[in-house]
Amino acid sequence: MTRNEEDSQATILNLQKQLEEAQAGAEKAEAKPSVPDYDTYQTSLTGRYCSPEISRLFSQRSRHSTWRRLWLYLAESQRELGIDSITLEALEQMRSHLVLDDADFEVAKAEEKIRRHDVMAHVHAFGLSAPAAAGIIHYGATSCYVTDNTELILMRDAMDLLLPKLAKVIFNLANFAVEWKGEPCLAYTHLQPAQLITVGKRAAQWAQDLMFDLENIADVRKGLKFRGAQGTTGTQASFLEIFNDAAKCDALNELLSKKAGFSECYDISTQTYSRKVDLIIANAIAGLGATSQKICGDIRHLAAWEEMDEPFESKQIGSSAMPYKRNPMRSERIYSLSRELMSKPASFASTLSDQWMERTLDDSAIRRMDIPEMFLLADAILLGLDNVTSGLVVYPKKVAARVQEKLPFMITESIMMRMVAKGANRQDAHEKIRLLSNEASSVVKIEAKPNDLVARIRATEFFSPIWDELDDMLRPALYIGRSVEIVERFCGEGGVLDEKIHPYRGSIERSTTAELNV
């Protein structure tokens, strides 16, 4: 046995001894009573609101196991490009220990306390699990090789989780819109009653905004690239030193991108991929927050007007003090989560703008929070929206009653046009209707009596040419314009939405309505 072989064998034996000691320490730690969740702070997102799959994706095991996969990709690629010092045994040991167990975390925790460097702590922990690879793990790389590439992988996979859920909500609203496409209801501009639309038309408006979010997130997902192996300042100097061949440096990133499931790397990197990428993603995801808050704000108003309710279970309690209440708590929750999601782009923008020169570490701690929280918030919002939009309840008689209350005002534009058609002066008709409308409005507001505008018009000689047309003019369906056609064209079978959600059709058909934990 040569001196080098003896040294290697001694290193392996020493690493194995450290691993045994770490495992023994982990077993002792596991034997101790665990700290109850009730005694430590837990984020509401994972504890109450978001799905298990998004929580797992951003878990420590997922994150650091991805680090190990990236180290394996690097070692495999380097060997494929001629680095023979990376042995097949080393690669096989790495492949056998890609998923961290609890003992691995204990080792990394102890290492980080000593080294004050999380990446190097995990380099040493991986080396203990794969001793034949201990000397080549992270060869030529900087910390951002694993941290940044992992963030890109996790964000890509998170968008892949969100997009089918968003498509499902659009599907729900499209069906709802078609079902209620012909139900006249009050529209509101300035939050004041305006020309009639239909219940389905309003839902189509919601669905269109969500469609924009689907397109934006899908576009960002499609355009996402890899950081790859770029060295400490984005020049690949360390890899040029290893290969002494620029073509192999390019080939390395091609191999890494392919192994990680990306088409290519970003053209320019510093120590990190540009934090502009995070902001671009955040703007797309936060757009969903804005849309969701608008939709839930509308639902809350409609619930207050008793035209529509979100799902309400038979044993659900609306208020601890007022038993009769049916508070729209699901929409309120989504509204609240959306507000927080909409705040994220400002944080990512600040992180981008504060990156001095080629990189400063003040991006690290905040991104550990911002990136997972952004996606957990979006996931929680979509679960809530799926639940709400799958069970919206409409009260047609109440909707019709509110229409009838305001319909006399709604027909005034038609009265004016018909008067002009019969020879009246348009401005004269407008002024007389304005005065009569204000009088009728005072009766409604001050005296709390029914709207008597039509009776006032019947009593005004000026309008005698259209008196015999007034009864027919009081049919709400006359004032919804092309609402039915618009909904059918946009939300119906073969319509715009049908095409947009087609790539997610399989997922939609396999899905069930999201169940909320609380």
DRENNUPA-409243 format. One record per residue (C-alpha): x, y, z; residue number from 1. Coordinates in steps of 0.02 Angstrom, whole numbers. Last residue first. Example, Ala and Ser with C-alpha at 12.3 -4.5 7.8 and 13.67 -1.06 7.14 Angstrom:
BEGIN
684, -53, 357, 2
615, -225, 390, 1
REM end
This chain:
BEGIN
-2984, 1259, 504, 518
-2906, 1119, 403, 517
-2985, 1177, 240, 516
-3034, 1042, 116, 515
-2991, 1077, -64, 514
-3122, 1014, -186, 513
-3063, 857, -273, 512
-2933, 839, -409, 511
-2910, 704, -540, 510
-3011, 798, -672, 509
-2919, 960, -636, 508
-2749, 875, -648, 507
-2793, 801, -817, 506
-2861, 967, -880, 505
-2704, 1064, -835, 504
-2642, 1094, -1012, 503
-2823, 1137, -1062, 502
-2836, 1280, -937, 501
-2808, 1417, -1066, 500
-2911, 1334, -1203, 499
-3064, 1312, -1094, 498
-3041, 1488, -1031, 497
-3057, 1562, -1206, 496
-3208, 1459, -1256, 495
-3222, 1280, -1319, 494
-3354, 1242, -1188, 493
-3412, 1404, -1110, 492
-3315, 1530, -1006, 491
-3265, 1665, -1131, 490
-3389, 1647, -1273, 489
-3530, 1589, -1160, 488
-3498, 1729, -1034, 487
-3494, 1865, -1167, 486
-3651, 1798, -1251, 485
-3748, 1799, -1088, 484
-3686, 1973, -1040, 483
-3727, 2049, -1210, 482
-3829, 2193, -1138, 481
-3897, 2155, -965, 480
-4032, 2289, -978, 479
-4177, 2203, -1065, 478
-4163, 2053, -950, 477
-4221, 2164, -806, 476
-4400, 2182, -874, 475
-4465, 2354, -823, 474
-4467, 2420, -1002, 473
-4622, 2319, -1042, 472
-4719, 2413, -909, 471
-4653, 2581, -969, 470
-4701, 2567, -1153, 469
-4878, 2639, -1138, 468
-4809, 2795, -1055, 467
-4682, 2825, -1196, 466
-4760, 2976, -1285, 465
-4830, 3039, -1119, 464
-4658, 3081, -1053, 463
-4680, 3272, -1053, 462
-4849, 3250, -968, 461
-4767, 3199, -803, 460
-4878, 3085, -697, 459
-4816, 2925, -780, 458
-4637, 2983, -747, 457
-4678, 3010, -564, 456
-4754, 2835, -554, 455
-4595, 2763, -632, 454
-4487, 2854, -504, 453
-4585, 2786, -355, 452
-4444, 2689, -268, 451
-4520, 2614, -113, 450
-4527, 2715, 51, 449
-4389, 2741, 178, 448
-4445, 2923, 199, 447
-4272, 3000, 188, 446
-4179, 2877, 77, 445
-4314, 2806, -36, 444
-4417, 2967, -48, 443
-4259, 3067, -75, 442
-4210, 2952, -218, 441
-4379, 2978, -300, 440
-4355, 3167, -296, 439
-4177, 3151, -363, 438
-4240, 3038, -504, 437
-4377, 3162, -550, 436
-4251, 3304, -566, 435
-4128, 3200, -668, 434
-4266, 3133, -779, 433
-4322, 3311, -820, 432
-4144, 3366, -856, 431
-4103, 3217, -970, 430
-4265, 3236, -1068, 429
-4229, 3420, -1099, 428
-4051, 3378, -1152, 427
-4111, 3246, -1276, 426
-4242, 3358, -1356, 425
-4398, 3256, -1394, 424
-4442, 3191, -1568, 423
-4504, 3014, -1537, 422
-4329, 2940, -1554, 421
-4272, 3068, -1426, 420
-4402, 3003, -1304, 419
-4345, 2825, -1336, 418
-4165, 2872, -1298, 417
-4212, 2958, -1135, 416
-4322, 2815, -1079, 415
-4180, 2693, -1117, 414
-4061, 2797, -1010, 413
-4191, 2804, -872, 412
-4213, 2616, -865, 411
-4084, 2585, -729, 410
-4160, 2714, -611, 409
-4326, 2621, -610, 408
-4226, 2459, -591, 407
-4153, 2505, -421, 406
-4273, 2414, -304, 405
-4314, 2288, -439, 404
-4131, 2236, -450, 403
-4121, 2216, -261, 402
-4274, 2105, -266, 401
-4201, 2002, -408, 400
-4040, 1967, -312, 399
-4141, 1922, -159, 398
-4247, 1803, -262, 397
-4093, 1729, -345, 396
-3999, 1689, -183, 395
-3830, 1625, -246, 394
-3722, 1499, -150, 393
-3538, 1479, -192, 392
-3475, 1302, -159, 391
-3331, 1261, -274, 390
-3278, 1443, -280, 389
-3249, 1446, -92, 388
-3149, 1286, -75, 387
-3044, 1320, -229, 386
-3014, 1498, -170, 385
-2956, 1438, 0, 384
-2836, 1311, -72, 383
-2774, 1444, -193, 382
-2741, 1568, -53, 381
-2647, 1438, 49, 380
-2537, 1396, -100, 379
-2500, 1579, -134, 378
-2454, 1607, 48, 377
-2342, 1453, 50, 376
-2259, 1515, -109, 375
-2217, 1687, -43, 374
-2174, 1619, 129, 373
-2044, 1500, 56, 372
-1957, 1639, -41, 371
-1971, 1778, 89, 370
-1906, 1686, 243, 369
-1740, 1613, 186, 368
-1733, 1763, 69, 367
-1721, 1879, 219, 366
-1576, 1784, 297, 365
-1474, 1778, 137, 364
-1488, 1944, 46, 363
-1382, 2032, 176, 362
-1240, 1923, 114, 361
-1178, 2050, -12, 360
-1151, 2015, -196, 359
-1055, 2066, -353, 358
-1063, 2255, -325, 357
-1180, 2294, -181, 356
-1343, 2199, -176, 355
-1457, 2324, -89, 354
-1567, 2357, -242, 353
-1608, 2174, -264, 352
-1650, 2147, -80, 351
-1760, 2302, -80, 350
-1853, 2241, -234, 349
-1878, 2071, -152, 348
-1955, 2155, 0, 347
-2067, 2266, -105, 346
-2120, 2114, -207, 345
-2177, 2025, -47, 344
-2311, 2147, 13, 343
-2444, 2077, -104, 342
-2428, 1908, -18, 341
-2471, 1986, 150, 340
-2628, 2067, 83, 339
-2675, 1906, -4, 338
-2667, 1811, 161, 337
-2792, 1934, 234, 336
-2912, 1926, 87, 335
-2900, 1736, 87, 334
-2946, 1736, 272, 333
-3090, 1858, 246, 332
-3155, 1751, 103, 331
-3152, 1600, 217, 330
-3228, 1697, 362, 329
-3382, 1756, 268, 328
-3476, 1788, 432, 327
-3640, 1695, 445, 326
-3710, 1778, 602, 325
-3865, 1718, 695, 324
-3769, 1660, 849, 323
-3702, 1834, 893, 322
-3573, 1820, 1032, 321
-3457, 1680, 974, 320
-3490, 1726, 793, 319
-3512, 1629, 631, 318
-3515, 1455, 704, 317
-3507, 1309, 581, 316
-3612, 1157, 624, 315
-3710, 1151, 460, 314
-3562, 1211, 357, 313
-3558, 1378, 266, 312
-3492, 1388, 87, 311
-3473, 1568, 26, 310
-3633, 1667, 19, 309
-3719, 1771, -115, 308
-3853, 1906, -133, 307
-3870, 1944, 52, 306
-3805, 2123, 32, 305
-3670, 2084, 161, 304
-3632, 1923, 68, 303
-3616, 2020, -95, 302
-3493, 2137, -11, 301
-3391, 1992, 56, 300
-3393, 1908, -115, 299
-3329, 2067, -198, 298
-3188, 2083, -72, 297
-3148, 1900, -100, 296
-3126, 1929, -286, 295
-3021, 2087, -262, 294
-2911, 2003, -131, 293
-2885, 1854, -246, 292
-2834, 1962, -393, 291
-2708, 2059, -290, 290
-2635, 1901, -215, 289
-2621, 1819, -385, 288
-2522, 1969, -442, 287
-2406, 1931, -296, 286
-2352, 1772, -385, 285
-2307, 1864, -546, 284
-2220, 2008, -457, 283
-2128, 1887, -345, 282
-2060, 1790, -494, 281
-1990, 1947, -574, 280
-1922, 2004, -406, 279
-1832, 1839, -378, 278
-1756, 1850, -551, 277
-1696, 2027, -516, 276
-1592, 1947, -379, 275
-1468, 1907, -518, 274
-1396, 1733, -503, 273
-1269, 1737, -365, 272
-1082, 1767, -354, 271
-1107, 1869, -510, 270
-1203, 1785, -648, 269
-1228, 1825, -832, 268
-1298, 1716, -970, 267
-1424, 1629, -858, 266
-1405, 1441, -874, 265
-1495, 1328, -996, 264
-1642, 1212, -1028, 263
-1669, 1165, -848, 262
-1706, 993, -775, 261
-1567, 981, -645, 260
-1470, 850, -744, 259
-1489, 951, -904, 258
-1432, 1112, -823, 257
-1282, 1027, -745, 256
-1229, 949, -909, 255
-1242, 1112, -1004, 254
-1153, 1202, -863, 253
-1007, 1080, -873, 252
-1002, 1090, -1062, 251
-973, 1277, -1051, 250
-828, 1251, -932, 249
-769, 1110, -1045, 248
-761, 1230, -1191, 247
-658, 1351, -1087, 246
-521, 1219, -1061, 245
-393, 1219, -921, 244
-514, 1096, -838, 243
-487, 1131, -653, 242
-418, 1307, -669, 241
-557, 1352, -791, 240
-675, 1283, -661, 239
-605, 1399, -528, 238
-611, 1549, -644, 237
-793, 1521, -691, 236
-811, 1711, -708, 235
-971, 1731, -605, 234
-891, 1804, -449, 233
-858, 1650, -342, 232
-872, 1519, -477, 231
-1006, 1501, -611, 230
-1070, 1323, -590, 229
-1253, 1324, -641, 228
-1368, 1472, -613, 227
-1516, 1389, -697, 226
-1654, 1468, -801, 225
-1836, 1517, -775, 224
-1923, 1576, -934, 223
-2056, 1441, -934, 222
-2098, 1469, -751, 221
-2108, 1658, -779, 220
-2225, 1629, -926, 219
-2332, 1506, -827, 218
-2343, 1630, -683, 217
-2398, 1770, -799, 216
-2522, 1663, -897, 215
-2604, 1593, -741, 214
-2611, 1767, -665, 213
-2697, 1835, -822, 212
-2819, 1689, -812, 211
-2854, 1737, -631, 210
-2905, 1910, -691, 209
-3016, 1831, -823, 208
-3099, 1717, -696, 207
-3150, 1864, -587, 206
-3230, 1952, -735, 205
-3316, 1790, -783, 204
-3388, 1783, -607, 203
-3462, 1956, -635, 202
-3539, 1899, -799, 201
-3614, 1748, -715, 200
-3710, 1851, -588, 199
-3774, 1957, -732, 198
-3746, 2140, -779, 197
-3861, 2286, -746, 196
-3815, 2468, -769, 195
-3748, 2547, -609, 194
-3784, 2540, -423, 193
-3651, 2635, -321, 192
-3486, 2557, -267, 191
-3400, 2691, -376, 190
-3468, 2579, -514, 189
-3582, 2438, -461, 188
-3677, 2311, -564, 187
-3847, 2255, -504, 186
-3901, 2081, -551, 185
-3981, 1992, -697, 184
-3966, 1800, -695, 183
-3926, 1746, -874, 182
-3746, 1684, -855, 181
-3780, 1600, -688, 180
-3733, 1420, -735, 179
-3604, 1480, -862, 178
-3519, 1590, -732, 177
-3516, 1450, -603, 176
-3435, 1330, -727, 175
-3304, 1460, -773, 174
-3277, 1500, -589, 173
-3238, 1319, -545, 172
-3122, 1298, -696, 171
-3029, 1457, -648, 170
-3006, 1386, -472, 169
-2940, 1223, -547, 168
-2819, 1317, -659, 167
-2746, 1401, -504, 166
-2722, 1232, -422, 165
-2639, 1166, -581, 164
-2519, 1315, -582, 163
-2472, 1312, -399, 162
-2381, 1145, -389, 161
-2276, 1177, -545, 160
-2241, 1350, -476, 159
-2171, 1267, -320, 158
-2062, 1152, -425, 157
-1984, 1301, -513, 156
-1963, 1395, -349, 155
-1880, 1243, -270, 154
-1761, 1216, -417, 153
-1714, 1401, -425, 152
-1686, 1407, -237, 151
-1578, 1250, -249, 150
-1472, 1328, -385, 149
-1444, 1479, -272, 148
-1395, 1382, -116, 147
-1295, 1243, -198, 146
-1184, 1339, -318, 145
-1206, 1490, -207, 144
-1085, 1414, -82, 143
-942, 1421, -207, 142
-890, 1274, -314, 141
-723, 1210, -379, 140
-747, 1040, -296, 139
-901, 1049, -183, 138
-878, 865, -132, 137
-709, 802, -193, 136
-619, 755, -33, 135
-767, 678, 58, 134
-817, 570, -91, 133
-751, 404, -26, 132
-820, 454, 144, 131
-1001, 465, 85, 130
-1102, 486, 246, 129
-961, 577, 336, 128
-926, 679, 181, 127
-1108, 732, 174, 126
-1094, 801, 351, 125
-932, 891, 305, 124
-1011, 974, 153, 123
-1166, 1008, 259, 122
-1066, 1110, 384, 121
-975, 1192, 239, 120
-1142, 1254, 173, 119
-1205, 1314, 341, 118
-1053, 1415, 389, 117
-1024, 1463, 571, 116
-886, 1329, 575, 115
-909, 1260, 751, 114
-1097, 1283, 771, 113
-1116, 1235, 589, 112
-1029, 1068, 618, 111
-1142, 1022, 764, 110
-1299, 1061, 664, 109
-1231, 970, 512, 108
-1200, 813, 616, 107
-1373, 824, 695, 106
-1450, 847, 523, 105
-1361, 693, 458, 104
-1426, 593, 606, 103
-1604, 642, 561, 102
-1586, 569, 388, 101
-1532, 669, 236, 100
-1587, 609, 66, 99
-1445, 595, -59, 98
-1351, 460, 37, 97
-1339, 313, -83, 96
-1303, 425, -233, 95
-1155, 501, -142, 94
-1085, 329, -102, 93
-1103, 279, -285, 92
-1015, 436, -343, 91
-868, 408, -226, 90
-854, 227, -280, 89
-853, 279, -463, 88
-703, 387, -422, 87
-680, 575, -440, 86
-491, 584, -467, 85
-528, 547, -650, 84
-583, 725, -691, 83
-615, 698, -877, 82
-774, 789, -925, 81
-887, 645, -870, 80
-797, 649, -702, 79
-837, 835, -683, 78
-1016, 804, -732, 77
-1040, 666, -604, 76
-958, 771, -467, 75
-1066, 923, -506, 74
-1227, 822, -519, 73
-1185, 737, -353, 72
-1156, 904, -268, 71
-1322, 963, -339, 70
-1410, 808, -273, 69
-1334, 842, -103, 68
-1397, 1020, -102, 67
-1567, 955, -152, 66
-1563, 844, 2, 65
-1529, 1004, 98, 64
-1685, 1090, 35, 63
-1803, 941, 44, 62
-1747, 892, 218, 61
-1756, 1073, 277, 60
-1935, 1087, 216, 59
-1983, 1198, 69, 58
-2054, 1056, -37, 57
-2129, 970, 114, 56
-2232, 1123, 158, 55
-2290, 1139, -23, 54
-2346, 956, -22, 53
-2431, 965, 147, 52
-2547, 1105, 88, 51
-2558, 1279, 163, 50
-2669, 1357, 296, 49
-2660, 1302, 476, 48
-2493, 1241, 542, 47
-2387, 1270, 388, 46
-2447, 1447, 358, 45
-2482, 1484, 541, 44
-2296, 1474, 578, 43
-2258, 1377, 735, 42
-2192, 1458, 893, 41
-2137, 1333, 1025, 40
-2226, 1262, 1177, 39
-2379, 1188, 1090, 38
-2266, 1097, 968, 37
-2209, 989, 1113, 36
-2020, 983, 1140, 35
-1964, 804, 1112, 34
-1927, 691, 1260, 33
-1748, 631, 1248, 32
-1715, 466, 1159, 31
-1701, 557, 992, 30
-1556, 660, 1060, 29
-1469, 503, 1120, 28
-1491, 424, 948, 27
-1423, 582, 866, 26
-1269, 576, 976, 25
-1239, 395, 930, 24
-1258, 441, 748, 23
-1131, 582, 767, 22
-1007, 465, 853, 21
-1028, 334, 716, 20
-1006, 468, 583, 19
-848, 534, 666, 18
-777, 356, 669, 17
-820, 332, 486, 16
-733, 496, 445, 15
-576, 440, 537, 14
-576, 271, 448, 13
-596, 359, 280, 12
-454, 479, 318, 11
-341, 336, 372, 10
-379, 242, 212, 9
-338, 396, 109, 8
-175, 422, 202, 7
-127, 239, 178, 6
-170, 251, -8, 5
-61, 406, -23, 4
83, 319, 67, 3
71, 169, -50, 2
0, 0, 0, 1
REM end
